[in-house]
Amino acid sequence: MLATFRCLSVSVGFNVTHSRKLWWMTKPKFCGCGPKLFVNGAPSNLSSEEDLDDSPTPSAAMRIAQLARPIAAATTNLSRTTSNATIRQLREALGQLRIGASNAAVEGRRHATVKSQGAYRLRDSSTIPKKLGAKKSGDSFVLPGNIIYKQRGTKWFPGENCGMGRDHTIFALATGYVKYYRDPAKHPKRQYIGVVFHKDDKLPYPRHAMRKRRLNLVAAPIAPPKPEPEMSASGIPTQVVRQGYGRRPHPRDERVIKLRRDGSYAYAEESWRLGTLVRTEKRKMGSRRVAMRHRRRKAKAIALEMRAEREDKIARRKEALDAQRAARARKMKEYRARKAAEEANARAAGPGGEMPPPAPSPPRAEV
């Protein structure tokens, strides 16, 4: 009996000497990582009734499940006397399975339980990615300053409402939608990137088409400001203009003082005019050379302004001296004329020295 069971176990592919291993291999329920049974060359997991129903040979799978207890009992009682009923049951079940050395229907097989490591390739980290190419696709909404395309060289040229940086980056100059197009009127082979204000517009525009307005803006006439009267209702001027000093005052020194509208009869300068009187120091330029050039220009302008003020002062002093000389000459002329008249009157009086009677004045016309 022991020899018969050993032959049957060899045809199945199990080792009878290891009873515990044989019992584990023939359990009806297997875990996902353990050995699986292959029925007619296909894997069959007999862990549930659904798997038994889905297997290609359900009757064989069910019979294998029924063999679990007899085989376990036979392996545990090898040293004891085995009943004829148990041996008969094993022979019938194995005979129905048709297990042979040439055509095995059931086979135990163990699979790998550790996932293998996949091959990987090291990236080239010696260069920094340039990230070139299109940043905005066609019909994309952009704002002024948004980058549309980064390139090396002029593969694309800036078109309508677009600009190009020194590294050939094309960016938007207006708010709108991106368009990629060609313009044979400008160049037969170049391709351009432009921005339109309406998504349905197409580039290039017709040659003599009307200029497109930005985002549906409509031209509206600006009403002219209402002229202010020179005199207020109280009879005083609405504004007073104070000129600068000198014969040729600078427009910067002109002061416009307007009458307040709060009824206080006071004059005050406008806020924006007061802001122009404050001279702020400009920020330095990009390089020292440009800053020194700007400084020389500023010093030259100040020197010219001081020279003009000096010439104006000398001219005003000369005008004052000329006016004084003219007044002195006029006084001397009047004095000489008066002296000449007195001498003429003295000669006409005669030797006696009596003055002739004054001539009668003409009569006044009565009104």
LOROVEX-185836 format. One record per residue (C-alpha): x, y, z; chain. Coordinates in Angstrom, 1 decimal, m for minus. Layout:
<atom <X; Y; Z>; "A">
...
This chain:
<atom <0.0; 0.0; 0.0>; "A">
<atom <2.8; 2.4; 0.8>; "A">
<atom <4.5; 1.6; m2.5>; "A">
<atom <1.3; 2.2; m4.4>; "A">
<atom <0.7; 5.6; m2.8>; "A">
<atom <4.4; 6.5; m3.5>; "A">
<atom <3.9; 5.8; m7.2>; "A">
<atom <0.8; 7.9; m7.3>; "A">
<atom <2.5; 10.8; m5.6>; "A">
<atom <5.5; 10.6; m8.0>; "A">
<atom <3.1; 10.9; m11.0>; "A">
<atom <1.5; 13.9; m9.5>; "A">
<atom <4.9; 15.6; m8.9>; "A">
<atom <5.0; 15.6; m5.1>; "A">
<atom <7.4; 14.1; m2.6>; "A">
<atom <5.6; 11.8; m0.2>; "A">
<atom <8.5; 11.8; 2.3>; "A">
<atom <7.8; 15.3; 3.3>; "A">
<atom <4.3; 15.0; 4.5>; "A">
<atom <3.9; 18.5; 5.8>; "A">
<atom <5.0; 20.0; 2.5>; "A">
<atom <2.6; 17.7; 0.6>; "A">
<atom <m0.3; 18.7; 2.8>; "A">
<atom <0.5; 22.4; 2.2>; "A">
<atom <0.8; 22.0; m1.5>; "A">
<atom <m2.6; 20.4; m1.7>; "A">
<atom <m4.6; 22.8; 0.4>; "A">
<atom <m7.7; 24.1; m1.3>; "A">
<atom <m7.0; 27.7; m0.4>; "A">
<atom <m3.7; 29.2; m1.6>; "A">
<atom <m2.3; 32.7; m0.8>; "A">
<atom <m1.4; 35.0; m3.7>; "A">
<atom <2.3; 34.6; m3.2>; "A">
<atom <2.4; 30.8; m2.8>; "A">
<atom <2.3; 27.9; m5.3>; "A">
<atom <m0.6; 27.8; m7.8>; "A">
<atom <m2.2; 24.9; m9.6>; "A">
<atom <m2.2; 24.8; m13.4>; "A">
<atom <m5.1; 23.0; m15.0>; "A">
<atom <m4.5; 22.2; m18.7>; "A">
<atom <m1.5; 24.6; m18.8>; "A">
<atom <m3.4; 27.6; m17.4>; "A">
<atom <m3.1; 28.9; m13.8>; "A">
<atom <m6.0; 28.2; m11.5>; "A">
<atom <m6.3; 29.7; m8.0>; "A">
<atom <m8.6; 27.5; m6.0>; "A">
<atom <m9.1; 29.9; m3.1>; "A">
<atom <m12.8; 30.4; m3.6>; "A">
<atom <m15.9; 28.9; m5.3>; "A">
<atom <m15.9; 31.7; m7.9>; "A">
<atom <m12.4; 30.7; m9.0>; "A">
<atom <m13.5; 27.1; m9.3>; "A">
<atom <m16.4; 28.2; m11.5>; "A">
<atom <m14.2; 30.4; m13.7>; "A">
<atom <m11.5; 27.8; m14.3>; "A">
<atom <m11.4; 26.1; m17.7>; "A">
<atom <m12.0; 22.6; m16.2>; "A">
<atom <m14.3; 23.0; m13.2>; "A">
<atom <m14.9; 19.3; m12.6>; "A">
<atom <m11.2; 18.6; m12.3>; "A">
<atom <m10.7; 21.5; m9.9>; "A">
<atom <m13.5; 20.3; m7.7>; "A">
<atom <m12.1; 16.9; m7.6>; "A">
<atom <m8.7; 18.3; m6.5>; "A">
<atom <m10.5; 20.1; m3.7>; "A">
<atom <m12.1; 16.8; m2.7>; "A">
<atom <m8.7; 15.1; m2.5>; "A">
<atom <m7.5; 17.5; 0.2>; "A">
<atom <m8.7; 15.5; 3.2>; "A">
<atom <m7.9; 11.9; 2.0>; "A">
<atom <m4.4; 12.9; 1.1>; "A">
<atom <m3.9; 14.7; 4.4>; "A">
<atom <m5.2; 11.6; 6.3>; "A">
<atom <m2.9; 9.3; 4.3>; "A">
<atom <0.2; 11.3; 4.9>; "A">
<atom <m0.4; 11.6; 8.6>; "A">
<atom <m1.2; 7.8; 9.0>; "A">
<atom <1.6; 6.3; 6.9>; "A">
<atom <3.0; 4.4; 9.9>; "A">
<atom <m0.5; 3.1; 10.8>; "A">
<atom <m2.6; 0.7; 8.9>; "A">
<atom <m4.6; 2.5; 6.2>; "A">
<atom <m8.2; 1.4; 5.6>; "A">
<atom <m9.2; m0.1; 2.3>; "A">
<atom <m11.9; 2.6; 1.9>; "A">
<atom <m9.3; 5.4; 1.9>; "A">
<atom <m7.1; 3.7; m0.7>; "A">
<atom <m10.1; 3.0; m2.8>; "A">
<atom <m11.3; 6.6; m2.6>; "A">
<atom <m7.9; 7.8; m3.6>; "A">
<atom <m7.7; 5.4; m6.6>; "A">
<atom <m11.1; 6.4; m7.9>; "A">
<atom <m10.5; 10.1; m7.6>; "A">
<atom <m7.0; 9.9; m9.2>; "A">
<atom <m8.4; 7.7; m12.0>; "A">
<atom <m11.1; 10.2; m12.8>; "A">
<atom <m8.4; 13.0; m13.1>; "A">
<atom <m6.4; 10.9; m15.6>; "A">
<atom <m3.1; 11.9; m14.2>; "A">
<atom <m0.1; 10.5; m16.2>; "A">
<atom <3.6; 11.1; m16.6>; "A">
<atom <3.1; 12.3; m20.2>; "A">
<atom <0.0; 14.5; m19.9>; "A">
<atom <m0.1; 16.1; m16.4>; "A">
<atom <m3.4; 18.0; m15.7>; "A">
<atom <m2.3; 19.3; m12.4>; "A">
<atom <1.1; 20.7; m11.6>; "A">
<atom <2.4; 22.6; m8.5>; "A">
<atom <4.5; 25.6; m9.3>; "A">
<atom <6.0; 28.3; m7.0>; "A">
<atom <6.4; 31.9; m8.3>; "A">
<atom <8.7; 34.7; m7.3>; "A">
<atom <7.5; 36.7; m4.3>; "A">
<atom <9.9; 39.7; m4.6>; "A">
<atom <9.5; 42.3; m7.4>; "A">
<atom <12.6; 42.7; m9.6>; "A">
<atom <14.3; 46.1; m9.9>; "A">
<atom <13.8; 47.8; m13.3>; "A">
<atom <16.7; 49.3; m15.2>; "A">
<atom <17.0; 53.1; m15.1>; "A">
<atom <19.1; 55.7; m17.0>; "A">
<atom <21.0; 58.5; m15.3>; "A">
<atom <20.0; 61.9; m16.6>; "A">
<atom <22.7; 64.3; m17.9>; "A">
<atom <22.9; 66.9; m15.0>; "A">
<atom <26.0; 68.7; m16.4>; "A">
<atom <23.8; 71.3; m18.3>; "A">
<atom <21.0; 73.5; m17.1>; "A">
<atom <17.8; 73.0; m19.1>; "A">
<atom <17.1; 76.0; m21.3>; "A">
<atom <13.3; 75.5; m21.4>; "A">
<atom <12.9; 76.8; m25.0>; "A">
<atom <9.8; 76.7; m27.1>; "A">
<atom <6.2; 78.0; m27.1>; "A">
<atom <4.9; 79.3; m23.7>; "A">
<atom <1.5; 80.4; m25.1>; "A">
<atom <m0.5; 78.5; m27.8>; "A">
<atom <m2.7; 80.1; m30.4>; "A">
<atom <m5.8; 82.0; m29.2>; "A">
<atom <m4.3; 82.1; m25.6>; "A">
<atom <m5.1; 85.2; m23.6>; "A">
<atom <m2.0; 87.3; m22.7>; "A">
<atom <m1.2; 90.5; m20.8>; "A">
<atom <1.5; 93.0; m21.6>; "A">
<atom <4.9; 91.5; m20.8>; "A">
<atom <3.8; 87.8; m21.0>; "A">
<atom <6.4; 85.6; m22.7>; "A">
<atom <5.0; 83.9; m25.7>; "A">
<atom <8.0; 82.1; m27.3>; "A">
<atom <11.6; 81.4; m26.2>; "A">
<atom <14.1; 80.6; m28.9>; "A">
<atom <17.7; 80.7; m30.0>; "A">
<atom <17.8; 82.8; m33.1>; "A">
<atom <14.9; 84.2; m35.0>; "A">
<atom <12.8; 81.2; m35.8>; "A">
<atom <9.8; 83.4; m35.1>; "A">
<atom <9.6; 87.1; m35.6>; "A">
<atom <7.5; 89.7; m33.6>; "A">
<atom <4.4; 90.8; m35.3>; "A">
<atom <1.4; 92.8; m34.4>; "A">
<atom <1.6; 94.1; m30.8>; "A">
<atom <4.6; 91.9; m29.9>; "A">
<atom <8.3; 92.7; m29.1>; "A">
<atom <11.5; 90.7; m29.1>; "A">
<atom <14.2; 90.8; m26.3>; "A">
<atom <17.9; 90.6; m26.8>; "A">
<atom <17.8; 86.8; m26.3>; "A">
<atom <15.2; 86.5; m29.1>; "A">
<atom <12.3; 86.0; m26.6>; "A">
<atom <9.0; 87.2; m28.1>; "A">
<atom <6.6; 88.8; m25.6>; "A">
<atom <3.3; 90.6; m25.7>; "A">
<atom <3.0; 94.4; m25.8>; "A">
<atom <m0.8; 94.6; m25.4>; "A">
<atom <m3.7; 92.7; m23.8>; "A">
<atom <m5.3; 90.2; m26.3>; "A">
<atom <m5.0; 86.8; m27.9>; "A">
<atom <m2.0; 85.1; m29.5>; "A">
<atom <m1.9; 84.5; m33.2>; "A">
<atom <0.8; 82.6; m35.2>; "A">
<atom <0.8; 83.6; m38.9>; "A">
<atom <2.7; 84.5; m42.0>; "A">
<atom <2.8; 87.8; m43.8>; "A">
<atom <4.0; 87.6; m47.5>; "A">
<atom <3.7; 91.4; m47.8>; "A">
<atom <6.5; 91.8; m45.3>; "A">
<atom <8.6; 88.7; m46.0>; "A">
<atom <7.9; 85.6; m48.2>; "A">
<atom <9.4; 83.0; m45.7>; "A">
<atom <9.3; 84.5; m42.3>; "A">
<atom <6.7; 83.4; m39.7>; "A">
<atom <5.4; 85.9; m37.1>; "A">
<atom <3.7; 85.9; m33.7>; "A">
<atom <1.1; 88.6; m33.0>; "A">
<atom <m1.6; 89.7; m30.5>; "A">
<atom <m5.1; 90.7; m31.5>; "A">
<atom <m7.7; 92.4; m29.4>; "A">
<atom <m10.6; 90.1; m30.5>; "A">
<atom <m10.3; 86.3; m30.5>; "A">
<atom <m12.1; 86.1; m33.9>; "A">
<atom <m9.6; 88.4; m35.7>; "A">
<atom <m7.1; 87.0; m38.2>; "A">
<atom <m3.6; 88.2; m38.9>; "A">
<atom <m2.2; 89.8; m41.0>; "A">
<atom <m4.7; 92.6; m41.2>; "A">
<atom <m5.6; 94.0; m44.7>; "A">
<atom <m3.1; 96.6; m45.9>; "A">
<atom <m5.4; 99.6; m45.7>; "A">
<atom <m7.8; 98.4; m43.0>; "A">
<atom <m9.0; 100.6; m40.1>; "A">
<atom <m7.0; 100.5; m37.0>; "A">
<atom <m8.2; 98.1; m34.4>; "A">
<atom <m9.4; 99.5; m31.1>; "A">
<atom <m8.3; 97.9; m27.8>; "A">
<atom <m10.9; 95.7; m26.2>; "A">
<atom <m14.0; 97.3; m27.7>; "A">
<atom <m13.1; 100.9; m26.8>; "A">
<atom <m15.0; 103.5; m28.8>; "A">
<atom <m13.6; 106.9; m29.7>; "A">
<atom <m15.6; 109.6; m27.9>; "A">
<atom <m15.1; 113.4; m28.2>; "A">
<atom <m13.7; 115.1; m25.1>; "A">
<atom <m15.7; 118.1; m24.1>; "A">
<atom <m13.6; 121.2; m23.8>; "A">
<atom <m13.3; 122.7; m20.4>; "A">
<atom <m15.6; 125.6; m19.5>; "A">
<atom <m13.8; 129.0; m19.7>; "A">
<atom <m13.5; 130.7; m16.3>; "A">
<atom <m14.4; 134.3; m16.1>; "A">
<atom <m11.5; 136.7; m15.5>; "A">
<atom <m13.4; 138.5; m12.8>; "A">
<atom <m15.4; 136.9; m10.0>; "A">
<atom <m18.9; 137.9; m8.9>; "A">
<atom <m17.4; 140.1; m6.2>; "A">
<atom <m15.3; 142.0; m8.7>; "A">
<atom <m11.9; 140.6; m7.9>; "A">
<atom <m9.7; 138.6; m10.5>; "A">
<atom <m10.1; 134.8; m10.4>; "A">
<atom <m6.3; 134.3; m10.8>; "A">
<atom <m3.1; 136.3; m10.6>; "A">
<atom <0.0; 135.4; m12.6>; "A">
<atom <3.4; 136.3; m11.1>; "A">
<atom <6.3; 136.4; m13.5>; "A">
<atom <9.8; 135.5; m12.5>; "A">
<atom <12.7; 137.9; m12.0>; "A">
<atom <14.8; 139.4; m14.8>; "A">
<atom <14.2; 140.7; m18.3>; "A">
<atom <13.6; 137.1; m19.6>; "A">
<atom <12.0; 135.2; m16.8>; "A">
<atom <12.0; 131.4; m17.0>; "A">
<atom <8.6; 129.7; m17.4>; "A">
<atom <9.5; 127.6; m14.4>; "A">
<atom <9.4; 130.6; m12.2>; "A">
<atom <5.9; 131.6; m13.2>; "A">
<atom <3.5; 131.4; m10.3>; "A">
<atom <m0.3; 131.1; m11.0>; "A">
<atom <m2.4; 131.9; m7.9>; "A">
<atom <m6.1; 131.2; m8.2>; "A">
<atom <m9.0; 132.5; m6.1>; "A">
<atom <m10.5; 129.9; m3.8>; "A">
<atom <m14.0; 128.7; m4.3>; "A">
<atom <m14.9; 128.5; m0.7>; "A">
<atom <m16.0; 132.1; m0.5>; "A">
<atom <m13.0; 133.1; 1.7>; "A">
<atom <m11.7; 135.7; m0.9>; "A">
<atom <m8.2; 134.1; m0.5>; "A">
<atom <m5.7; 133.1; m3.2>; "A">
<atom <m3.8; 129.8; m3.2>; "A">
<atom <m1.7; 127.8; m5.7>; "A">
<atom <m2.8; 124.5; m7.1>; "A">
<atom <m1.4; 121.4; m5.6>; "A">
<atom <0.2; 120.1; m8.8>; "A">
<atom <1.9; 123.5; m9.3>; "A">
<atom <3.3; 123.2; m5.8>; "A">
<atom <4.7; 119.8; m6.6>; "A">
<atom <6.6; 121.2; m9.6>; "A">
<atom <8.5; 123.6; m7.4>; "A">
<atom <10.1; 120.7; m5.5>; "A">
<atom <13.3; 119.6; m7.3>; "A">
<atom <14.0; 116.0; m6.4>; "A">
<atom <17.4; 114.3; m7.0>; "A">
<atom <17.3; 111.9; m9.8>; "A">
<atom <18.4; 108.3; m9.4>; "A">
<atom <21.8; 107.4; m10.7>; "A">
<atom <22.1; 105.8; m14.1>; "A">
<atom <23.1; 102.3; m14.9>; "A">
<atom <26.9; 102.8; m15.0>; "A">
<atom <29.4; 105.3; m13.6>; "A">
<atom <30.2; 106.6; m17.0>; "A">
<atom <26.6; 107.5; m17.7>; "A">
<atom <26.2; 109.0; m14.3>; "A">
<atom <29.3; 111.2; m14.8>; "A">
<atom <28.0; 112.3; m18.2>; "A">
<atom <24.6; 113.2; m16.7>; "A">
<atom <26.4; 115.1; m13.9>; "A">
<atom <28.5; 117.1; m16.5>; "A">
<atom <25.3; 118.0; m18.4>; "A">
<atom <23.6; 119.1; m15.2>; "A">
<atom <26.6; 121.2; m14.2>; "A">
<atom <26.8; 122.8; m17.6>; "A">
<atom <23.1; 123.6; m17.5>; "A">
<atom <23.5; 125.2; m14.1>; "A">
<atom <26.5; 127.2; m15.3>; "A">
<atom <24.5; 128.5; m18.3>; "A">
<atom <21.6; 129.4; m16.1>; "A">
<atom <23.9; 131.3; m13.7>; "A">
<atom <25.6; 133.0; m16.7>; "A">
<atom <22.2; 134.1; m18.0>; "A">
<atom <21.3; 135.4; m14.6>; "A">
<atom <24.6; 137.3; m14.5>; "A">
<atom <24.1; 138.8; m17.9>; "A">
<atom <20.5; 139.8; m17.0>; "A">
<atom <21.8; 141.5; m13.8>; "A">
<atom <24.4; 143.4; m15.8>; "A">
<atom <21.8; 144.4; m18.4>; "A">
<atom <19.4; 145.6; m15.7>; "A">
<atom <22.2; 147.6; m14.0>; "A">
<atom <23.1; 149.2; m17.4>; "A">
<atom <19.4; 150.0; m18.0>; "A">
<atom <19.2; 151.7; m14.6>; "A">
<atom <22.4; 153.7; m15.3>; "A">
<atom <21.1; 154.8; m18.7>; "A">
<atom <17.9; 155.9; m17.1>; "A">
<atom <19.8; 157.9; m14.5>; "A">
<atom <21.9; 159.6; m17.2>; "A">
<atom <18.8; 160.4; m19.3>; "A">
<atom <17.0; 161.9; m16.3>; "A">
<atom <20.1; 164.0; m15.5>; "A">
<atom <20.4; 165.2; m19.0>; "A">
<atom <16.7; 166.1; m19.1>; "A">
<atom <17.1; 168.1; m15.9>; "A">
<atom <20.1; 170.0; m17.3>; "A">
<atom <18.2; 170.7; m20.5>; "A">
<atom <15.3; 172.1; m18.6>; "A">
<atom <17.6; 174.2; m16.4>; "A">
<atom <19.4; 175.7; m19.4>; "A">
<atom <16.1; 176.5; m21.1>; "A">
<atom <14.8; 178.2; m18.0>; "A">
<atom <18.0; 180.3; m17.7>; "A">
<atom <17.8; 181.3; m21.3>; "A">
<atom <14.2; 182.4; m20.9>; "A">
<atom <15.2; 184.5; m17.8>; "A">
<atom <18.0; 186.2; m19.7>; "A">
<atom <15.7; 187.0; m22.7>; "A">
<atom <13.1; 188.6; m20.3>; "A">
<atom <15.8; 190.7; m18.7>; "A">
<atom <17.0; 192.1; m22.0>; "A">
<atom <13.4; 192.9; m23.1>; "A">
<atom <12.7; 194.9; m19.9>; "A">
<atom <15.1; 197.8; m21.0>; "A">
<atom <17.7; 199.8; m19.1>; "A">
<atom <15.2; 200.9; m16.4>; "A">
<atom <14.9; 197.4; m15.4>; "A">
<atom <11.1; 197.6; m15.3>; "A">
<atom <9.3; 194.5; m16.4>; "A">
<atom <6.7; 194.9; m19.2>; "A">
<atom <3.1; 194.2; m18.2>; "A">
<atom <2.1; 190.6; m18.8>; "A">
<atom <0.1; 189.9; m21.8>; "A">
<atom <m3.6; 189.3; m21.1>; "A">
<atom <m4.7; 185.7; m21.2>; "A">
<atom <m7.3; 184.7; m23.8>; "A">
<atom <m10.9; 184.5; m22.5>; "A">
<atom <m12.2; 181.1; m21.5>; "A">
<atom <m15.0; 179.6; m23.3>; "A">
<atom <m18.1; 179.2; m21.1>; "A">
<atom <m19.8; 175.9; m21.2>; "A">
